[in-house]
């Protein structure tokens, strides 16, 4: 996994592949439903291409799996111990800006799920 990634896309892709196979569908069938080329979908499953949040929601809907379950275990966090500042004003502002760009309720719920997973991981460490 590359440094700085919050999500291990290989785990995410494995979950997508497992769900697709449980449905008995091919990558081509899923790609057709998503209106993308099959090689793009294959890259999602291999974790070499990162689906944006809207695409991830669409994939999970087609595969009949929840985004939350798909992300469980794929979300990671690295705590930088050199940054002990109690406030992270720049990061909070960036997060608020990202959240303000979200329009669909499912996107906002998914962002909250990701944040909850990260918070849980931080509290475990």
N, C-alpha and C positions, 0 to 999 in steps of 0.2 A: 504494500500500500504506500502511496506517495505521502511524503510529509505534508501536513496541513489539511489533508482530507478529513472531514468529519464522518464520512460514510465510507465503509469498505465496500466498494462497488462489486467486488468479486463475490462477496457473500450475498449481496442484493441480487446479482445476476443468477447465482445458484438457486436462490429461492424462486426466481421467475422461471427458470428452466424446470425445476421440480414441479411447479404448479402447472406449467404448460404440458408437461409429460403426463401428469395426473389427468388432465383433460383429454389426453390423446390427440393433441393438436401439434402441427408442425410449426417451425419458425415462420415459414412462408404464410401459413394461415393467420398467425398472429400479426405479422407484418401487414398483411392485406387489411385486416380489421383496423389497424392503426394508421393505414394509408402511408406507410413508409416502405423503403426497400428492405428486403430480407437481410441483407448484409448489415444494415444498421441495427435491426433487432438482434441479430447474432452478436454484435458487439456489446449490446446492452447485457445479454446473458453472460458474456465472457468477462464483463466488468471493464472492458477497454474503452467504452463510451458511456458517459454519464447522462442519464436521462434527466431533463429538468423536471421540476415538481409537477407541472401539468401533464407531462408525458408519463411520469411514474404513476400518477393517479389513473390515467387512461389504461396503462398496461395492467395495473392491479384490477381495475374494473373488468377488463376483458378476461383476465385469468381467474376471476372470481376469488381474489384474495384481498385481505385488508392491507392498506398501506402500513398500518401500525405493525402488523405481524411481519410484513416484509422487511421493515426497518429494524425490528427487534434483533439485537445482536450484531447488526451491521453498523450501528452508530458507535463511534468511539470518541474519546476525548483525551487530549494530552494537556496536563496541567503544567503550565510554565511556572516553576517555583521562583524564578527570578522576578516575576511580575507580581509583587505582593500588594499592589495598590488596591485599597478597598473599593475604589470607584473605577469604572471603565467607561468614562463618558463617551469616548469616541466609538467604542463598540456598541454601547447602548443606542447611540444615535444612528449608527449603521443598521442595527437590528430594527429600530422603529421605522427607518426609511424603507427597508425591505418589506416589513409587515404592511406598511401603507400602500405598497405596490400590489399587494395581493387583493384580488377582487372576489374570487370564488370562495364560498364557505368551506369547501373541502380542502382547498389549498391552505387556508388559515388553520383548520383543524390538524392538517398534516404537519405544518410548521410547529404547532403546539406539541404534537406528539414527539417530534424530533427533539424539541427543547426539553421535554419531560424526560426523555431517554438520556439525554446528555446530563441533565441535573442528577438523575439517579446514578449514573456512572461516576460523576464527580463526588457524590456523597459516599460511594463505596470505597473510594481511594483514600 
